[in-house]
Amino acid sequence: MQYRKRMKCPVRTLACVAVFSIALAAQAPARAKAGLTAVEGIKVGHHTLSERPTGCTAILVDGDAVGGVSQRGGAPGTRETDLLDPLNMVDKVNAVVLAGGSAFGLEAATGTVRWLEEHNIGWAAGPSKVPIVPAAILFDLGVGGNPKIRPTADCGYKAADAATTGAVQEGSVGAGAGATVGKFGGMGHAMKSGLGTASITLPDGLVVAAIVAVNAVGDIIDPATGKVVAGVRNPDNSFADARTILRSGVNAPRPRAGENTTIGLVATNAKLTKSQATRMALMADDGYARAISPVHTSGDGDTVFSLATGRWDGTADITVIGALAAEAMADAIVRAATQATGAAGIPAARDLKK
């Protein structure tokens, strides 16, 4: 009898643990089957300011990941990109932050760093763990009111705290809240854009995905059709097509440095070296060229980050992964335009269809 009594306690304990685990599983959203969070080890959270269309997006790594970057735009606003150079020591990334607010928005990364520190996440450096958080910003200060309203460290903290493995919200949210496109003819002819995500999963389990906030001076082109889905508008709201404007020789307003920019990230569940992750980012940048025209201008700070979580056991072929990253990025750019909603009197693609 004493033996049976002693056995009751561990049985009850196991039962409590099981119930607790089930409760936690019920609260946590299931991993998304599409979009950036289809990559195991990735979480995404947004924080969108209510006072003006702007915000930030935090991409968190469950553990850490190998990172890279490609920066081809002529007017970048970034943080910790030198750290991602394969020549440099640190080979792990804990999070990446994308934000509006121009250079002021880089402060959002500080909030994500604080959140990670509170959760004891970071690069082991002596007595501390230092969170590694590269970031990039886009210019949205002219959209919807007071330009002094912009993402702060609090925004980055809240975005990190909101990060989940569930489906990523798209459109006019987070870093894409104040994004616009089609500014080759001036802001009076522009359209609202936002944030989009897409992924590709192969039968062998390899996943490659992208997320992007599209604030380009150029038009958004659907690579599948070659048609403009958002861009410079004529007075009747038809598309002027920036490609046609360029070929005509018309003196359109020139993009001003720093007032545009497309910022994004590609991720894979494959195991990559730092050099391979950098190649992945470089190849993903081709997705910008397929879906944005013109792109990488002197007025755009176009930047692509990359992350490799290493959760897949297959053999990584960087040529395949990079090519898929470009495909996913192009798809995500189109979604950033088609999922956006109009704001501050600037129509979105869905508004023109009405």
Residue pairs with C-beta under 8 A, 6 or more apart in sequence:
28 164
28 165
29 164
29 165
29 166
29 167
30 165
30 166
31 37
31 38
31 40
31 165
31 166
32 38
32 165
32 166
32 167
32 168
33 201
34 167
34 197
34 198
34 199
35 167
35 168
35 170
35 197
35 198
35 199
35 209
35 211
36 42
36 44
36 59
36 168
36 197
36 199
36 209
36 210
36 211
36 265
36 267
37 43
37 44
37 164
37 165
37 166
37 167
37 168
37 209
38 199
38 201
38 207
38 209
39 199
39 207
39 208
39 209
39 267
39 268
39 269
39 307
39 309
39 311
40 207
40 269
40 309
40 311
40 312
41 61
41 62
41 63
41 65
41 269
41 309
41 310
41 311
42 59
42 60
42 61
42 62
42 165
42 209
42 267
42 307
42 309
43 59
43 60
43 61
43 62
43 163
43 164
43 165
44 57
44 58
44 59
44 60
44 163
44 164
44 168
44 197
44 211
45 57
45 58
45 60
45 158
45 159
45 160
45 161
45 162
45 163
45 164
46 55
46 56
46 57
46 58
46 159
46 162
46 169
46 173
46 174
46 175
46 195
47 55
47 56
47 151
47 155
47 156
47 158
47 159
47 162
47 174
48 54
48 55
48 172
48 173
48 174
48 177
49 55
49 149
49 150
49 151
49 155
49 177
51 145
51 146
51 149
52 143
52 144
52 145
52 146
52 149
52 150
52 178
53 140
53 143
53 144
53 172
53 177
53 178
53 343
53 344
54 100
54 101
54 105
54 140
54 143
54 144
54 149
54 150
54 151
54 177
54 178
55 99
55 100
55 151
55 155
55 159
55 173
55 174
55 175
55 176
55 177
55 178
56 97
56 98
56 99
56 100
56 101
56 105
56 108
56 151
56 155
56 156
56 159
56 174
56 175
57 97
57 98
57 99
57 159
57 173
57 174
57 175
57 176
57 195
57 211
57 213
58 95
58 96
58 97
58 108
58 112
58 156
58 159
58 160
58 162
58 163
59 95
59 96
59 97
59 98
59 163
59 211
59 265
59 267
59 307
60 94
60 95
60 112
60 116
60 160
60 163
61 93
61 94
61 95
61 307
61 309
62 309
63 309
64 92
64 93
64 94
64 132
65 92
65 93
65 267
65 307
65 308
65 309
65 310
66 91
66 92
66 93
66 272
66 273
66 274
66 276
66 277
66 307
66 308
66 310
67 84
67 92
67 93
67 96
67 132
67 134
67 274
67 277
67 305
67 306
67 307
67 308
68 84
68 86
68 274
68 276
68 277
68 278
68 279
68 280
68 281
68 282
68 305
68 306
69 78
69 81
69 84
69 134
69 278
69 281
69 303
69 304
69 305
69 306
70 278
70 281
70 282
70 284
70 285
70 303
70 304
70 306
71 78
71 81
71 301
71 302
71 303
71 304
72 285
72 288
72 296
72 302
72 303
73 261
73 262
73 296
73 297
73 300
73 301
73 302
73 303
74 257
74 296
74 297
74 298
74 299
74 300
74 301
75 257
75 258
75 259
75 260
75 261
75 298
75 299
75 300
75 301
76 136
76 261
76 301
76 302
76 303
77 102
77 103
77 105
77 106
77 136
77 137
77 138
77 139
77 258
77 261
77 301
78 106
78 134
78 135
78 136
78 137
78 301
78 303
79 106
79 109
79 133
79 134
79 135
79 136
80 109
80 132
80 133
80 134
80 135
81 134
81 136
81 303
82 88
83 90
83 132
83 134
84 93
84 134
84 274
84 277
84 278
84 305
85 278
86 273
86 274
86 275
86 278
90 123
90 132
91 274
92 123
92 132
93 132
93 133
93 134
93 307
94 116
94 121
94 122
94 123
94 131
94 132
94 133
95 112
95 116
95 131
95 132
95 133
95 160
96 133
96 134
96 135
96 265
96 305
96 307
97 108
97 109
97 112
97 133
97 134
97 135
97 136
97 156
97 159
98 135
98 136
98 137
98 138
98 174
98 175
98 211
98 213
98 263
98 264
98 265
99 105
99 106
99 108
99 109
99 135
99 136
99 137
99 138
99 151
99 155
99 156
99 175
100 137
100 138
100 139
100 140
100 150
100 151
100 175
100 176
100 177
100 178
100 179
100 213
101 107
101 108
101 137
101 140
101 141
101 150
101 151
102 137
102 138
102 139
102 140
102 141
102 150
102 258
103 137
103 258
104 137
104 150
104 151
105 137
105 138
105 150
105 151
106 135
106 137
107 151
107 152
107 153
107 156
108 135
108 151
108 152
108 153
108 155
108 156
108 159
109 133
109 134
109 135
109 156
110 153
110 156
111 152
111 153
111 154
111 155
111 156
111 157
111 158
111 159
111 160
112 131
112 133
112 156
112 157
112 159
112 160
113 131
113 133
113 156
114 153
114 156
114 157
115 156
115 157
115 160
115 161
116 122
116 131
116 133
116 160
117 129
117 131
120 129
121 129
121 131
122 128
122 129
122 130
122 131
122 132
123 129
123 130
123 131
123 132
134 305
136 261
136 263
136 301
136 303
136 305
137 261
137 263
137 301
138 175
138 179
138 213
138 215
138 260
138 261
138 262
138 263
138 301
139 215
139 258
139 259
139 260
139 261
139 301
140 177
140 178
140 179
140 180
140 215
141 147
141 150
142 187
142 259
143 178
143 180
143 343
143 344
143 346
144 178
144 343
144 344
145 344
159 174
168 197
168 211
170 194
170 195
170 196
170 197
170 335
170 336
170 339
171 194
171 195
171 196
171 336
171 339
171 340
171 341
172 179
172 192
172 194
172 195
172 340
172 341
172 343
172 348
173 194
173 195
174 195
174 213
175 195
175 213
175 263
176 193
176 194
176 195
176 196
176 213
176 214
176 215
176 336
176 340
177 194
177 195
177 343
178 215
178 343
179 192
179 193
179 194
179 195
179 213
179 214
179 215
179 336
179 340
180 187
180 190
180 191
180 192
180 193
180 215
180 346
181 190
181 191
181 193
181 214
181 215
181 216
181 217
181 218
181 219
181 220
181 230
181 231
181 292
181 337
182 189
182 190
182 191
182 218
182 219
182 220
182 230
182 231
182 232
182 233
182 242
183 189
183 190
183 216
183 217
183 232
183 253
183 255
183 259
183 260
184 217
184 218
184 219
184 231
184 232
184 242
184 245
184 246
184 252
184 253
184 255
184 294
185 232
185 233
185 240
185 242
185 245
185 252
185 253
186 252
186 253
187 346
189 232
189 233
189 234
189 240
190 232
190 233
190 346
191 230
191 231
191 233
191 337
191 346
191 347
191 348
191 349
191 352
192 230
192 340
192 341
192 342
192 343
192 346
192 347
192 348
192 351
193 214
193 215
193 216
193 220
193 230
193 336
193 337
193 340
193 348
194 213
194 214
194 336
194 337
194 339
194 340
194 341
194 348
195 211
195 212
195 213
195 214
195 336
195 339
196 211
196 212
196 214
196 331
196 332
196 333
196 334
196 335
196 336
196 337
196 338
196 339
197 209
197 210
197 211
197 212
197 332
197 335
198 209
198 210
198 328
198 329
198 331
198 332
198 335
199 207
199 208
199 209
199 210
199 328
200 207
200 208
200 209
200 324
200 327
200 328
201 207
202 324
204 314
205 269
205 312
205 314
206 268
206 269
206 270
206 312
206 314
206 320
206 321
206 324
207 268
207 269
207 312
208 266
208 267
208 268
208 321
208 324
208 325
208 328
209 266
209 267
209 268
209 328
210 264
210 265
210 266
210 267
210 284
210 287
210 325
210 328
210 329
210 331
210 332
211 264
211 265
211 332
212 262
212 263
212 264
212 265
212 329
212 332
212 333
212 336
213 262
213 263
213 264
213 336
214 220
214 262
214 292
214 333
214 336
214 337
215 260
215 261
215 262
215 263
216 260
216 261
216 262
216 292
216 295
216 300
216 302
217 255
217 259
217 260
217 294
217 297
217 299
217 300
218 231
218 242
218 292
218 293
218 294
218 295
218 297
219 228
219 230
219 231
219 232
219 239
219 241
219 242
219 243
219 292
219 293
220 228
220 229
220 230
220 231
220 291
220 292
220 333
220 334
220 336
220 337
221 227
221 228
221 229
221 290
221 291
221 292
221 293
222 228
222 229
222 291
222 334
223 290
223 291
223 330
223 334
228 239
228 241
229 334
229 337
229 338
229 349
230 337
230 338
230 340
230 348
230 349
231 239
231 240
231 241
231 242
232 239
232 240
232 241
232 242
232 245
233 239
233 240
233 347
233 352
234 240
237 347
237 352
242 293
242 294
243 293
245 252
246 294
254 299
255 297
255 298
255 299
255 300
256 299
257 298
257 299
258 299
258 301
259 299
260 297
260 299
260 300
260 301
261 300
261 301
261 302
261 303
262 288
262 292
262 295
262 300
262 302
262 303
262 333
263 301
263 302
263 303
263 304
264 284
264 288
264 303
264 304
264 305
264 329
264 332
264 333
265 304
265 305
265 306
265 307
266 280
266 281
266 284
266 304
266 305
266 306
266 307
266 325
266 328
266 329
267 306
267 307
267 308
267 309
268 280
268 306
268 307
268 308
268 309
268 312
268 316
268 321
268 325
269 308
269 309
269 310
269 311
269 312
270 308
270 310
270 312
270 314
270 316
270 321
271 308
271 310
271 312
271 316
272 280
272 308
272 310
272 316
272 318
272 321
276 308
276 316
276 318
276 321
277 306
277 307
277 308
278 306
279 318
279 322
280 306
280 308
280 318
280 321
280 322
280 325
281 304
281 305
281 306
281 325
282 304
282 322
283 322
283 323
283 325
283 326
284 304
284 306
284 322
284 325
284 326
284 328
284 329
285 302
285 304
285 326
285 329
286 326
286 329
287 325
287 326
287 327
287 328
287 329
287 330
287 331
287 332
287 333
288 295
288 296
288 302
288 304
288 329
288 330
288 333
289 295
289 296
290 326
290 330
291 329
291 330
291 333
291 334
292 333
295 302
296 302
304 329
306 325
337 348
337 349
338 349
338 350
340 348
340 349
340 350
341 348
341 350
341 351
342 348
342 350
342 351
